[in-house]
Amino acid sequence: MSERRSPGPTSVMIVMLGVGALTSVTLWGQSGGPFVGLDVVIALVSLVATLAQLWWPVPGALAATLLAAISPAATPAATMGALQAAQRGRFGVAVAVAAAGVTAHLLQALWRPNSGLSLGWWLLLIFTSYGALLGWGALARSRRALLISLRERARRAETEQGRRIAEARMAERRKLAREMHDVLAHRLSLVATHAGALEYRPDSSPDQLALAAGVVRSGVHQALEELRQVIGLLHEDNDLLDERGPWPTLADLPRLVAEARQAGQDVRVSDELPDAVPPTTGRTGYRVVQEGLTNARKHAPGQPVDVHLRGAPGTSLLITITNPIPPPGGAPTAPSSGVGLVGLTERVRLDGGQLDHHSGDGRFRLHARLPWPA
């Protein structure tokens, strides 16, 4: 099947001027012959066939080929048709058009022999010309197909790149949402603990009440500040989460433990880490400890919490958090969303680690294994 394309005005002008000039030269060479009138009519009809070739290559080429069997004036149009068929049609069809052109010129040579060339040389010239046109057209068609393919691949690559960027941004926003949950859950659980002390110890001295109220006010202020930082990053469309974010690591663990102890939580830390933990692993490790302390504060208030860290470069960072399970009937000190451990499990898995948690022997155990590159 031939290609149906709408040629531009420039292409139409170039083709028609070229074929018209060659046709005029051919008519000039035949001006002294007995078929001048016939040649002029065929020349005009062949120009119409040439124009048709720009929209319908194969039918226009065959029409010019039939005229070429009668008059040399149609030879430029017939050869142009062979080129158009090779450029825009299937190769088998182009070969058939070229074969028809060679046959038509053989009939032309038998009916109106060329006085300047013998039949053998004439056939060699025709074969060579049609072979060259066939090869040229096929090469142009292949080049055009290659360019179309490259443009399509570039378009698909651009679309794929845009999709990957959008997915990366969505992943970063999910990460920021997890950060928001971890930060606020920890901070608000501390506020709830101090607020509970105000509620259940109304007989405290004014100084103790003022101290607890100050802790609540400070905790709310810090929660709002951390929320503002996270929301600010959510509004940054062009900058994804990176190492510059305000995210704590295991180096900030003493501050986290001090805040928990200030809220009345009994936290015992066993740190057996020989070296500083890489920032990425340290961020996730910090969140594991933070979530473990937050859960213990919510579901086992007043119970001691044991935090054990060990590992070495080239192996794994192991974090184990355990606390006694409170007696039945106790209510959490703060409402639970139920997604903290789910989000933490996903965070650890995305970092190449593993998170397990279970209850047994009267204790709740949270264990995380994180990769620690050498």
Secondary structure, DSSP 8 states (H G I E B T S, - for coil): --------HHHHHHHHHHHHHHHHHHHHHTTTSTTHHHHHHHHHHHHHHHHHHTTSHHHHHHHHHHHHTT-GGGHHHHHHHHHHHHHHS-HHHHHHHHHHHHHHHHHHHHHS--TTS-HHHHHHHHHHHHHHHHHHHHHHHHHHHHHHHHHHHHHHHHHHHHHHHHHHHHHHHHHHHHHHHHHHHHHHHHHHHHHHHHHH-TTS-HHHHHHHHHHHHHHHHHHHHHHHHHHHHHT-SS----TTSS---GGGHHHHHHHHHHTT--EEEEE--SS---HHHHHHHHHHHHHHHHHHHHHSTT--EEEEEEE-TTSEEEEEEEEE---TT---SS---S-HHHHHHHHHHHTT-EEEEEEETTEEEEEEEEE---
